[in-house]
Amino acid sequence: QVQLVESGGGLVQPGGSLRLSCVASGSMFSTYVMGWYRQAPGKQRELVARIFGGGSTNYAYAVKGRFTISRDNAKNTVYLQMNSLRPEDTAVYYCSAGPSYINPDHWGQGTQVTVSS
């Protein structure tokens, strides 16, 4: 069973930056599609960004140019660098992992990101 542990959330002012980290257990990390999703109150969970084992990436339109996903296979860690944060980025952010990008098999517990002045 893969365990995912997120960190790095918090309260930030509009225009600020945060970096989320997600550490995964297990030996399959380098082969997994790793993703970041978010869920705001009253809304469905949505994809923010994903990164494939080879390094290619996908981003939601709302975060393109502001967020960057990356991975360090030696550390079993995936990152989400979030710049130019907006109030509408406020949500619980979840790390995901799995062999397929369609339906991740594993989820972290989530980390709260709040963008407010």
Protein Blocks (a to p, Z undefined) as FASTA:
>chain_A
ZZdddehiacddehiacddddddedjklmmpccddddddehiacddfbdcdfkopacddf
klgokaccdddfklopacdddehiafklgccddddddfbfklccbdcebjaddddZZ
